[in-house]
Amino acid sequence: MHLGYFNCHTNAESVRVITTDARLFEGILEGFDNSTNIILSSCYEHIIYEEEDEENQAIPLGVYFMRGGNVVCIGETSGDVDFTKMKGTLKGTKNPL
């Protein structure tokens, strides 16, 4: 797809995205289109474990293109969240709600 179809942001906004397979991503929204396809830069995938003895992970992905059909929820971040201390699950997966 040609990037000319994307609305590109001049004011970069940090967002969090939850996908249909219950994965949690955080990055800077660089662009989007009418199908909710999105481009994130400085993207991380956060993996949150339910058990206290397991250490949560933040996997750096860099620039990440996400298909709109996989996006469930996207929203601006409103401050720092310490994902290392968060515990819980989302529909039986390793990610928080």
C-alpha positions as CSV (number, residue, x, y, z in Angstrom):
1,M,0.0,0.0,0.0
2,H,1.3,3.4,-0.9
3,L,1.8,5.7,2.2
4,G,-0.1,8.5,0.4
5,Y,-3.3,6.8,1.5
6,F,-2.4,7.3,5.2
7,N,-3.1,10.3,7.4
8,C,0.2,11.1,8.9
9,H,0.6,12.9,12.2
10,T,2.8,15.9,12.5
11,N,2.3,16.0,16.3
12,A,3.4,12.5,17.4
13,E,1.1,11.0,20.0
14,S,2.0,8.0,22.2
15,V,-0.8,5.4,22.1
16,R,-1.6,1.9,23.5
17,V,-3.2,-0.7,21.2
18,I,-5.0,-3.9,22.2
19,T,-5.3,-6.4,19.3
20,T,-7.9,-9.2,18.6
21,D,-5.4,-11.8,20.0
22,A,-5.2,-9.8,23.3
23,R,-1.7,-8.4,22.7
24,L,-0.7,-5.0,24.2
25,F,1.4,-2.6,22.1
26,E,2.7,0.9,22.9
27,G,4.3,3.3,20.5
28,I,4.1,6.6,18.7
29,L,1.2,6.9,16.2
30,E,2.8,7.9,12.9
31,G,-0.2,7.3,10.6
32,F,-3.5,5.6,10.0
33,D,-6.1,5.1,7.3
34,N,-9.9,4.6,7.0
35,S,-9.5,0.8,7.7
36,T,-7.7,1.6,11.0
37,N,-4.4,0.3,9.6
38,I,-1.8,2.0,11.8
39,I,1.9,2.7,11.8
40,L,3.6,2.9,15.2
41,S,7.2,4.0,15.7
42,S,9.3,3.3,18.8
43,C,6.9,0.4,19.4
44,Y,7.0,-2.1,22.3
45,E,4.9,-5.2,22.9
46,H,4.2,-5.6,26.6
47,I,3.8,-9.1,27.9
48,I,2.2,-9.2,31.4
49,Y,2.4,-12.4,33.4
50,E,-0.2,-13.5,35.9
51,E,2.2,-15.3,38.3
52,E,4.2,-13.2,40.8
53,D,7.4,-15.2,40.1
54,E,7.5,-14.4,36.4
55,E,9.0,-11.1,35.2
56,N,7.0,-9.0,32.7
57,Q,8.5,-8.2,29.4
58,A,8.7,-5.2,27.1
59,I,9.8,-6.4,23.6
60,P,11.2,-3.5,21.4
61,L,9.8,-3.7,17.9
62,G,10.8,-0.4,16.3
63,V,8.6,0.7,13.5
64,Y,5.5,-1.5,13.4
65,F,2.6,-1.7,10.9
66,M,-0.6,-3.1,12.2
67,R,-3.6,-4.2,10.1
68,G,-6.9,-2.5,11.1
69,G,-8.7,-5.9,11.3
70,N,-6.5,-6.8,14.2
71,V,-7.0,-3.6,16.2
72,V,-9.6,-3.8,19.0
73,C,-8.8,-0.7,20.9
74,I,-6.5,2.3,20.5
75,G,-6.0,5.2,22.9
76,E,-3.7,7.9,23.9
77,T,-1.4,7.2,26.8
78,S,-2.0,9.6,29.8
79,G,1.2,9.0,31.7
80,D,3.7,6.4,32.6
81,V,2.5,3.0,33.7
82,D,5.0,0.6,35.4
83,F,4.3,-2.6,33.5
84,T,6.9,-4.4,35.5
85,K,4.6,-4.3,38.6
86,M,1.3,-5.1,36.8
87,K,-0.2,-8.5,37.1
88,G,-3.4,-10.0,35.6
89,T,-4.9,-11.5,32.5
90,L,-7.1,-10.6,29.6
91,K,-9.4,-13.4,28.6
92,G,-7.0,-16.1,29.8
93,T,-3.9,-14.6,28.0
94,K,-0.8,-13.0,29.4
95,N,-1.9,-9.4,28.8
96,P,-3.8,-6.9,31.0
97,L,-7.1,-5.2,30.3
